[in-house]
Amino acid sequence: MFESMPRLDLDVQRAYLARLGVAAEPPSAAGLQLLVQRHAERVPYETLWIHAGEAWNIDPYESATRIALHGRGGYCYHMNGALGLLLSSLGYAVCGHVGGVHGPEGSNAAAMGNHLVLTVELLPSDTNPGGVWYVDAGLGDALHGPLPLVAGRHDQPPFELSLERAADKSGWHLTHDPGGGFTGMTWTLAHARWAEFEAKHHWLSTSPESGFVQVAMAERRDATGVDVIRGLVLSRIGDGARTAEPVTRRAEWFDLLADLFDLRLHTMTPEARDRLWTNVLTAHRRWQESQASQSR
């Protein structure tokens, strides 16, 4: 998947690493840990582009360029696509896999393809002698760093996560903490092709039934929790957990995106910013009306 793609242009790679605050070094387990943690902390998971009318594809080179030069993030195809390409360009043995995020109903075939998963091989360490790592910057509120691809419980505060090998050995399953935003995610061991994600990406980014289309959101993970904004409502999971009052002033909302999520949107056109704010405010008012009608 990534091995067949050209490496990142050096200017894009340097800008990407500068955003992460990491220097280019030969592949190592410690280096992978730092890269993935910084990615979680500095590159937000976000769907604002959908509500601004920006039609993004899932080309990993374009995703990496947006992250490196435009200060943006994205959802799983963009985040893991870009990170996978960066890791490959730095010499890491990285593979992409078809995954499926699911809710309480459990793993199901219909969900497969709604998530891109990364694994990195050939990096043994004292805690992971097998040298295979599960890497995922595309789940929003789950991982803060890579996990050894080993069955069992893996704590990343504030979450208790677990990994389990499929009974037929064809893949793996991640169980998220009950305090997280989804129940679990299954992925296959087969190497993915980009075409396997196209239909799901189209549905997730355009269908009125998609949660991403219904609510604009951004999340940014740190070592003790996750900051989340859904529409106009800011909340915190983990250390300092809270839910704030809706931010209904345009300037204050855009300042919040810039200050807390590093989404300065400096390359977004004025028309797109207007569309984004109008859509988010309209959705919030619609939600308020639905809540009022239910309380009558």
N, C-alpha and C positions, 0 to 999 in steps of 0.2 A: 504493500500500500504506500508507505512512505519511502521505502527503498527505491521505488520506481520513479519518484519525483525528483526534480532538480533541487539542489540545496538552496537555502535562502540566499538572496543577494546579501553580500557582506554588510552593506549599509543598513538593510532591514534587520539583519541579525544583531548588529551592534546596537541599533535603536531598541530592539526588543529586550536585549540583555540590560540595557541602560534603564528601561522602565522597571525591570525586575530588580535592579541594583545588584547584578551578579556579573562577575567577570567570566570570560570564556576559558574553560579548563578542560583537560581530558576527562572522559567519562569516569565516574566513580559513584559508589553508593551514596557517599556524603554529598557529592555534587548534585545528584538527582534529588536528594532530600531537600536541599536548599532551593533548587530551581522550582520544584513543585510547590513548596511552601510559599515562596515569594509570589508565584503566579496566583495562588489562592488569595493572598493578602493584597495584591496590587492590581489585579485584572478582574473587574467585576463581571459576574454572570448577569446578563441583562437582555431584556426584550424590548427596550425603548425604540429600537429601529423599526419594529413592526408597526408601532402606533404613530411613528413619524412618517410612515409611508416609504421607508427605505427598503427596497427589495434586495435582500442579501442572498447570495448563493452560498454553497458550502465549500467552495474551493479553498483549501488550506493556505495557499499562498496569499490570496486576498484577505483571508482572516488574519494571518500573521501581520500583513501590512497595516490593516486597520488597528490592530493592537499596538504595533510598534510605532506607527507614525501619526495615527489619528486619535489615540487615547481611548479607544473603545474596547468592548468585551464581546459578548455574544452568548448564545446558548451552546449546548454540548458539541454540536458539529463544528462550531467556530472555535470554541475554547480548546477542545481536545485535538481538533484538526491542526490548529496553529501550534499548540504545544508539542504535538507529535512531530511536526515538521521542524520545529526548532531543535528538539532533541536529536532527531535524525541528522540535522545539519551539523550538530556538535559531535557526532560520532556515536551516539547511543543506538543500541539495537532495539528499536521500538516497533511494535506491531499494533494495528488497529483491529477491533473486533466489533461485531454486531451485538448490541445490547438492547434490553427492554426494561425501562422503568415501569414499575407497577404499584398499585395501591393494595388495600387489604384483600382484594379478591385473589391475590397471588400471581405468580408468574403465568403468562399466557402468550400464545403465539401471536395474537393481535398486537401486542406491545413491542414485539421484536422489530428492531430498526428505528425505534424512537430515541436511541441513544448510541453514541460512539464511545467505545471503551479503549483504553491504551494499556498495553503491558510492555515492560522493558526487561530485557534478558541480559545474562552474562555479567551481572553485578553482585557477586557473592559478598556477604558481610558476616560479622559474628552472629547477628540476629537473624540472618537470612542466608544460610549457606547454599541454598539452591540457586540464589541469584536472580530469581524472577520476581518482578514487582508489579503490583496493580497500581496504575496511575490514572487519576480522574479529576480533572479540573472542571468538568462539565455537569456536576450534579448540584451546584449552587450551595447547598447548606450541609454537605456531608464531609468530604475529606479535606483535611488541612495539609496533608503530605502523602507520599506514596505508602502503600501497605505491602508488606511481604505477601506474596501469593501463597499463603499457608492457611489451611483451615483452622478456624478457631476465632476467639474474641480478640478484637483489636480496638483499644481505647484511644480516641482522639478527642479530648475534652472540648465541649461538654457531652460528646456523644460516645455511646458504646456501640460499636459496629461489629459485625461478624461475617466471616467468609466461609462458604461451604462448597465443596466440589460436587458437581452433579453426579447422581448415582451411576449414570452411564459414562462418566468421565469426559463428556463432550463439552463441558463448560463449567462456569462458576456462578454462585449466587451471593450477592451482598445483601445483608439485612441491616436496614438503617435503625437508628435509635428511635423509640416512640416519640421523642420530642422533635424529630426532623420533619421535613416537608413531604416525604413519601415513605412507602413501606419497604421497598426493596428493588433490586435490579438484577436481572440475569444476563449473562453474556456467554457467547460461544467461543471456543478456542480457535476456530477457523479464522484465517486472515480475511478481513473484510475488503470489499471493493466499494468505491465511492458511490457507484450506481445503486447499491443496496440501501442508501439513505435518502435518495432523491425524493421518492414519493412521500415518505414520512415528513421530510423537511417542508415540502410544499403544503401538506395538510396542517402541520403544526404552526406554520407561519401565515396561513391564509384562511383556514376554515373558521367560521363563526363559532363552531363547537370547541375549538382549541382553547385551552386555558390561557395560552400565551397571547392569543388574539383578544380574549376577553379582558385581561388585566395586564397593564404595563407593570414591569417589576425589575428590580435589581437586587442583587445579594453580593455581599463580600465577606469572606471567611477570614478569621484570624485565629490565634492560638487558643482563645478561650470562648469563642462563640461566633455568631453570624449577625451582621446587620442586614435588615431586609426592608425594602420599601415596595409595597404593593399599592399601585395607584397613588393616592395621596397620604397613605398611612405608613409611618415608619415604626418598625419594631426591632427588638433585639432578642435573640435566642442565646441562652447560656449566661455567662458572667454579665451581670448588670441587666438582666432580662426586663423588658418593659414594652409597652405599646403607647405611642404618643398620640396626641390629638391630630386629626387630619391637617395637612399643610395646604391651605386653600388659597394662598397668595402665590401668584406665578413666580415672582422674583425669588421668594423664599424657597420655593420648591426646586428651582434650578440651582440655587446656591447649595441646597442640601445635596443634590446629586453630585455637584462639583466637590464639596468639602468632605463628604463622608464616603462617597463611592468613586471619587476621582473621575467622574463623568462630566467633563467640562464642555463636551459637545461643540468644540470650537470649529470643527469642519462640517457641522450640520447647517444646512441653509436656513435662513430666517423663516422661509415658508414651512420647512419641515419642523422647526421648533414650534411654530404656531399650531401646526396640525397635531403635534405631540401633546401640547398643553390642552388644546380643545378636546381631544379625544379622552385624555385622562380625567379632566374636569367633568366632562359629560358622563363618563362611566361612573364617577363618584356620585354625581347627582342622581343618576338612575338607581344606584344602589341605595341611596338615602330614601328615595321615594318607595322602593320596594320594602325597606325596613319599616317605614311609616305605615304602609298599607297593611303589613302583617300585624302591627301592634293595635290596629283599630278593632 
